[in-house]
């Protein structure tokens, strides 16, 4: 079953994205956080690398990894040195920004109504 993760910007040093913004991430697409126009979640701060971190989903488990950046990525106050799983309530910190994993939802498969109904 597919999942969706809600990521909320809790703290911001004044650049984009602003606090309170909510990102909805859908499996299985990986999401890149970084400074360029080509990323999925753009963080406009000079300390953020072009491709800073990646959030991805495998087998309904979401995870984050730093893309070997100089500034690093923190998960719950600990610098990431390898890919780590994400859970509701986790805090991701990048260059003064704080993102909170608000919810991880299981998505129900889309059920199509049958056009063949019994009378």
C-alpha positions in Angstrom: 0.0 0.0 0.0 1.3 3.5 -0.9 2.1 6.1 1.7 2.1 9.9 1.9 4.3 11.9 4.3 3.5 15.5 5.5 6.5 17.7 6.2 5.9 21.0 7.9 8.4 23.9 8.0 8.5 24.7 11.7 11.4 27.1 11.8 12.9 29.3 9.2 15.9 31.8 9.3 13.9 34.2 7.1 14.5 32.8 3.6 12.1 30.6 1.6 10.3 28.4 2.6 8.5 30.2 5.4 7.4 28.6 8.7 4.0 26.9 8.5 4.3 25.7 4.9 3.3 22.1 4.4 4.8 19.7 1.8 3.0 16.5 0.9 5.3 13.8 -0.3 3.9 10.7 -2.1 5.6 7.3 -2.4 7.5 6.0 -4.4 8.9 9.3 -5.8 12.1 10.4 -4.1 12.3 14.1 -3.1 15.4 16.2 -3.2 15.8 19.2 -0.8 18.3 21.8 -1.9 19.0 25.3 -3.3 18.5 25.0 -7.0 15.3 25.3 -9.2 15.6 21.6 -10.1 14.9 20.2 -6.6 11.5 19.2 -5.2 11.8 21.3 -1.9 13.7 24.5 -2.5 15.5 26.0 0.4 16.9 29.5 -0.4 19.8 29.8 1.9 23.5 30.2 1.0 24.6 27.3 3.4 22.3 24.8 1.7 23.9 22.7 -1.1 22.3 22.5 -4.6 21.3 18.9 -3.8 21.4 18.8 0.0 19.3 15.9 1.2 16.9 13.2 -0.1 13.7 11.8 1.4 12.5 8.6 -0.2 10.2 5.7 0.5 10.8 2.0 0.1 8.3 -0.7 1.2 6.2 1.9 3.0 9.1 3.1 5.1 10.2 6.7 4.6 13.9 7.7 5.1 16.3 10.6 4.8 19.9 10.9 3.8 22.4 13.7 3.5 23.9 14.1 0.0 27.4 14.4 1.5 27.1 18.1 2.1 29.6 20.3 3.9 26.9 21.8 6.2 25.2 18.4 6.9 21.7 17.4 7.8 20.5 16.7 11.3 17.7 14.3 12.3 16.4 14.8 15.9 19.6 16.8 16.8 22.0 14.1 15.4 24.1 14.7 12.3 23.2 12.2 9.6 26.1 10.0 8.5 23.9 7.5 6.7 20.3 7.0 5.6 17.9 6.9 8.5 14.2 6.0 8.7 11.7 8.8 9.4 8.8 8.6 11.9 6.0 11.0 12.8 7.4 13.7 15.1 10.9 13.6 13.7 12.7 16.9 13.2 14.9 17.5 10.2 17.4 20.4 10.4 19.1 22.0 7.5 21.0 25.3 7.7 18.7 26.7 10.4 15.5 25.4 8.9 13.5 22.9 10.9 11.1 20.5 9.1 8.8 18.3 11.2 7.4 15.0 10.0 3.8 15.7 10.8 2.0 12.6 9.5 2.7 9.4 7.6 -0.5 8.2 6.0 -1.3 4.8 4.4 -3.2 5.6 1.2 -6.1 3.5 0.3 -6.1 2.1 -3.2 -8.4 3.8 -5.6 -11.5 1.7 -6.0 -13.3 2.2 -9.3 -17.0 1.7 -9.4 -18.0 -1.2 -11.6 -20.0 -0.2 -14.6 -21.6 -3.6 -14.5 -24.2 -3.5 -11.8 -26.7 -6.2 -11.1 -30.4 -5.2 -11.4 
